[in-house]
Amino acid sequence: MFDIRIGDQHIKAPYLLLAIADAVVLFLSVYIAAYLRYYTEINPLEVASNNVGDLFPRAILHSVVVLTTLISMGLYQTQRREHIVNKLSRLTVSFIIAFVAFGFIFYIFPDIYLGRGVFLIAASLSFILLIIFHFVFSQTVNLEALKRNVLILGAGSQASWVTKLRRKADRSGINIIGYMPIKNEEISVDKLLIVEEGLSLHELIKKYDIDEIVVALTDRRNNLPLKELMDARLKGVKIVELVTFLERQLSKVYTNLLNPSWIIFSVGFKQDSFRYFTKRIFDLVASAILLVIASPLYLFAVVSIWLECKGKESIFYHQTRVGLNGKNFSLLKFRTMRSDAELEGKAVWASQDDPRVTKIGKFLRTYRVDELPQIYNVFRGDMSLVGPRPERPEFVEKLTQDIPFYGERHRVKPGLAGWAQMKYPYGSSVQDAIEKLNYDLYYVKHHSLIFDLVILLQTAEVVLWGKGAR
């Protein structure tokens, strides 16, 4: 399974083709629906155009709106493994959201309304066809013919990290042939996974039709078969380092395996004025719109918190957090914990089912309503809509000492939504901080406006399914 690179993002070709196929189906559904609605007429499509207007822009709108909701529900995530029933539920929710969106669009722009008959037929047809498309896709995407044959060069402690690819979804697009141990290397993987001993690297490549070699040697000094690797590379075999391989498969950067040279020579980690300018403009416009749209939720939260505490405690909670380049700023949230949550004045990790959380606070946290005041932080420029979650200075100081490369997450502005929040449930320990840092560094490396939009769309999935809430 080959990758297609769009900007800094690598997208699995079959998933991109699925999205394109879905877009085509959604587009054609409008024309088919118009034909079915007026099939008794001599020229059905011409009659439909006379009644509802030009079909082309309406078909484009139908395709864009529904495809956007499909993306927001994670239907094109390459690392998702779930039963067809779960996929069906996500498709259903996607169409429900699309219906609501169409309601707003047709209300604001009544001239582009499709007409009740054509719209309902198009929606029903789209839903049925997409179910069929996604079922067929889920049954065929993992065919061996689509996979890349991978050989792991090494069988020591470094190579054992590849065993973290336990799930079928983690091995998406690859077929791991086995591990090739190097002389004097202590074996750390199951011996059953080791390829035939006695065969050279060249012979293994030829016998198993190897497409990619992952260099995962514990000690490269005098052990790296440079001549054989160079020969393989010149013959078209892809050679990648272990960190890069795991990054591609798991969408995170393992800090445990990281070294400065990888960061120095790796593609990504771009910082330029244009990227900063476009991100700031997007944050400014989007946060202003969100402040207006979210105003009913603000009112609900304010009234709910005030009633619960009987007006005796504050509605908002100010807390110092670490932002861009390690500079502190005041984070604004709705108060969800008791006022005595930190009686001794010491910072305490938030945890899942935290007993300090109030009843209304638990609800606000589950649906991320408590985070809404941070939109003002985004508008003010302290934060971005997308980025690593800002931590408290007390935690940052300790984590920077305990975790290598932890400070690098502050190379970009902290965000209201983020890659780590989507991929990892919550953080209440140093180990959790390490796991989230792995995802944060992936974001720092690949951040772009396109990536931000993907994260924002899929944040809807986090809210609706309660993933990552604590």
N, C-alpha and C positions, 0 to 999 in steps of 0.2 A: 504494500500500500504506500504510494508515494505522497509527498507533501506538496502543497502549493503555498508559496510564500506571498502574503499580502502585507506590505510594510514590514514590520518586525514580527508578524504573526505567522505561524506555520499551521495550516489547516489541512487535515486529512482529506485527500481528494474525494473519496466516496461520500463524506459528509457534506462537502461543498456541492457535489453533484446532486445529492439528495435535496439540499436547499434550493438549488436551481430548478430541479424537477418540480418541487412543491410550488415554486413561484409560477412556473409555466401552467401547472394545473389550476392554480388559483386564478390566473389571468384568463385561461380558456373557459373556466367555469361560468364566467359572466356572459360570454358569448353563447355558450351552450344553453344557459338558463334563459337568455333572451329569445333564443330560437324555440325552445320548448314552450315558453310563455305565449308566443305568437305563432306557433307552428301551423295554425289553421289559415293564416294569411298567405298570400302569393309570395311575398318577399318578407319572411319573418324578421330578419335582422334589420331591414330597412324600416319596417313598421316599428320595431322596437326602438330604433334610433329616433324616430319621429315622436315617440311617446315619452321616452325617458331621457333622451339626449344622446350625444356622442358616446359610444360604448368604450372606446379606447381609453380615455383618461379614467373612466369609472373602473375599468378592469385593472388598470395600473394601481389605483387607490385600493381596490379590494385585495390585490396581491401584496402590496406593501404593508397594509395594516395587519392582515392575518399573519404574514411571515414574521413581522415584528413581535407579535404575541407568541409565536412558536419559539422564537429565539429566547424570549424572556422566560419561557417555561423550560429551557434547557433541552429542547428536542434535538439539538445538533451537537451536544457535548460528547466528545469521543471517549470520555472516561466514565460514562454512565452505564451501569449495569442494572437492569430492572426488568420485571415481568411485563408482558404485553399489556396486562391490566393497568399497570402504573402508567405506561405510555398512553393508553387510552384515556386515563383520567387527566393527564397533562394536556392532551389534545382537546379534551372537553373544556377544561378550564381556559385554554388558549382561545377557543371560539367564544366562550362566555365573555371574556375580556374584550375580544374583538367586537362583539355585539354592542357592548357598552360604549366602546370607542366610536363605532359607527353612529350610535345614537347621538353622541356629542357632535360629531362631524356633520351629520345631516341636519342637526338643529342649527348649527352655526352657519353652514353653507347649504341651504335647502335646494339650491339649483343643481347640485350634483347627486341628489337622491336618485337611487336606481329604480324606485318603485317597489312596492311591497312584494308583488309576485316574483319579479326577477330576482330581487335580493334574497328572498327565502329559498328559492330554487338554487341559486348560486351558492348560498351558505351550506345547504344540505348536501349538494353535489360535492362541494369542496371537502366537507367533513368526511364523507364516505370514501372518496378517492384517496385522501391523505391517510386514512386508516389502512387502506389496502397498500399504499406505497410504503408506509413505515413498517408494516408487518413483513412485507417482502424484503425490505432493506435489512431488517433485524435478522432475517433468516439467511441472508446471503453475504453480508458485509465481512464476515469472518472466514470466508472461503480461503483455503490454503493458497489458491492461485493469486490472491490479492496480497499475500503477506510477504514481507522481506525476510530472507533467511539470515540470521544473525549468529555470529560466532563470538564467544567471549574469550579474549586473550588473557588468560590468567585463571587461577583457581584458588587464590589465597583470600585473605580477609577483605581486600578491596572488591574482588569479584563476587564475594558473598552478598554484597549489597544488591546485586541483580535479583537475588531471591526475594527482594521486597516486592517484586512485580508478581504478586500472588493472584490477584484477581484477573479474570479474563479480560476485563476492560483495560487493565494496566498493560496488557500485552497486545493491545490493539495495533494491528498492522504489522506485527513481527512474529516470527517463528524462531525461538531460540534453539539452535541446533545442539549447543552444548558448550562446555568449558575446556579450553586448551591450556593445561598447566605448563609452566615454564620451569626449566631446570633449577633445582635447589629451592623451589618455592614450597612453603608449607601449605598443604591442602586444607581448605576450610569449607569446601562445598561437598555435597553428597557425591560420593565416587560414581554413583550411577549416572550422574549428569556429565561426567567427563567423556569427551570424545575419544575415539580410538587412539591409543598411545602408539608411538612409533611412526605416525604419519607426519610429514612436514606441513607447515602452514599452507604452502602451495598445493599440496595434495588434498588437504582438507577443503580448501576453497573449490577445487575442481570436483571433488567427490560429492559435496553437499550443495553445490551451486550457491556459495556464500555471496550475499549482496552487501553485507556490512560486517565490520570487525570492531568490537568494542574493546579498547585497551584498558584493562582493569588490573594492572600489576601493582602489587604491594611495594615492590622495590624495582625501579626501572634501571638502576645503575648496572651496566653490563648485562642486563637481562632483556632489553628491548631488541627484538629482531628487526633492526632498521632496514636491512636490505630486502627481507621478505615483505615487510609492510610497504616499502616504497614500490616494489614490484607489483604488489596487489593493488595499490592506489593507482598506478599507471595503467592497470588493466580495467579500471572502472569500479573497483570495490571501494565502498565508502569506509573511511577510518574515522572513528569518533572516540573521544575520551569518555570515561565512565560518567563524569558529572554532566556532560552534555547529553549523553544517552538517557540518563535518568530524568534530566530536565525535560527532554522532549516527551518522554512517555508519561511522566507524572505531573508536568506543569509546575514544577517547583525546583529550587536549587538547594541541594543538600550542603549546608554549611559545614557539616562534619567532614566532607570530602574536599572542601574548597581550599584553594591556595591563591595567593595574590596574582600569580602569573596567569591563571585562568581568567580572572577578571580583566587583566591588562590586555590580553589577546582575544578575548571573546567578542563576538559581534553583539552589539546592543549597548546598554547603559548610556544612551544618547542624552545629552543636555545641550539645548541650543535656544537662542532667543525666540525663534519662530515657534518652537514647540511650547515654550513657556507662555508666549503671547496668546496663541490659539487656545490653550488650556484655560488661561485666565479669563478670556472673553467668554468662552463656553460656560465656565463656572459662574461668572457674573450674571449672564443672561438667564441661565437655567435656575440659579438660586433665587433670582427675583421673581421668576414665574412660579417656582415652587412655594415661595413664601405666600403668594396670593392663593394658590390652589389649596395649600395645606391649612389655611386659616380656620376652617371648620374643625379640623383635628386639634389645632392649638386651643380653640375655645373649649372643646370637649375635655382635653387633658387638664386645662386650668381649672375648670369647674369640678372635675372628678377629684383632683388632688385637694382642692380647697374644701370640698365636702368631707373627704375622708379624714383630714387633719383638723376639721372644724375651724379653719382659718387661723390656727395657732402656729403653723410652720410655713416656711417659704415654699413657693411654687417651683421656683427655678433653683438649680444647683450649679454653682460656679466651681470649677476645679482647674488647677494649673496642669497643663500638659506640655509635652515637648513637641515642637513643630519642625519646620524646615531648617536644616543646618543646625539642629540642636537648640534653637531658640524657643523659650517658653512663651505660652500664650494662655489666656483664660477660656476654657471650654465651657459652653453653656448647654445644660440638659434640664429636662423636667425631673424633679426629685422623685425617685422611686424607692429610696431606702429610708429607714427611720432616721431621725435627726441624731441619734446616738450611735450611728453605724460605726464610727471610729472615735470612741470616747477618749482613748489615750493619745489621739492625734497622730497615730502611725498609719501609714498607708497599708491597706489590706486587700489582697487579691479578691476580686469578685469571683464567685463560684456558681456552678449550676445548682438550681434550687437554693439559692442563698437565703438563709433565714432572716437576714436583715431587710429583705425586700418586702414592701407593703403589698396589700392585696391588689390595689389599683396599679401599683408599680409593676407587679408581675404581668398584668395584662399589657401595660404600656411597653414593657421590655419584649414580650413575646412578639408583638407586632411592630416593634421598633419605633413606636410613637415617641418614646422618651428621647430619641435622637434628633427629633425634628428641629429643636432650637439651634442645633448645630448648622442648620442651613444659613443662619445669620452669620456664623463663623466663616462659612464659605463666601458669603456675600462680602464680608469685611476683608477677606483675603488671608485669614489665619489658616484656613484649610482649603482643600479641594473637594469636589463631589466624590472623586475616586482617589484612593491612596491608602497607604498603611494606616491602621488605627493609631491615633496618638496615645502614648502612655504617659504615666505620671513620672516626674523627674526622679522620685525615689526609686521606682522600679527600673527606669532607664539606667541610672548610675550602677545599680547592682548587675543588671543584665548585660551591660556593656563590659563589665569586668569578667562575667562568667561565660559569655557566649561570644566566640569570634565573629567578627563582621557585623555585630548587632547595630553598631552606629551607622552602617551604610543604608539602613532603611530610612534614615532622615535626609537622604539625598533628594527626595521629592517631598512635596507637601503631604501632610497626613490627610486622610479622606473620611468622608461620611460613610461611603461604601468602599469595599476593597476586595481584592482577589483572595486574601487570606480568610476574610469573613465568610466568603462563599464556600471555600474549600475545607475550612476547619471549624468545628462547632463553637468552641469557646476556649479561653485561656485563663487558667487559674494556678499555674505553676511554671517553674523554669522550663520544664520539658515541653509544656504547651507553648511557651514563648519561642522555643527553638523551632517547633513544628510550624508555627505561624511565620517565623522569620524566613523559613524556607520558601514559603509562598510570597512573602513580601519582597524578597530579593528577586524572585521571578518577575514580579510586577515592576520593580525598579529597573530591571534589565530591558523589559519589553514595553514599558508604558508608552502609550500613544493615544490619540483621540479615538481611533477605532476601537482599541482595547478598552478604553474607558466606557464607550457606548455599549459594548458587549456586556461589561460588568454591570452597568446600570440597568440594562434590560433584564439580566438574569437575577438582579436583586429582587425583582418582583416575585421570583420563585422562592427566594429566601423568606420573604415576608409571608407569602401565602402558605408555605409548607412549614414555616417556623424553624427552618434550618439556621443554625448558628446562634439562635436566641438563647439568652441565659437569664 
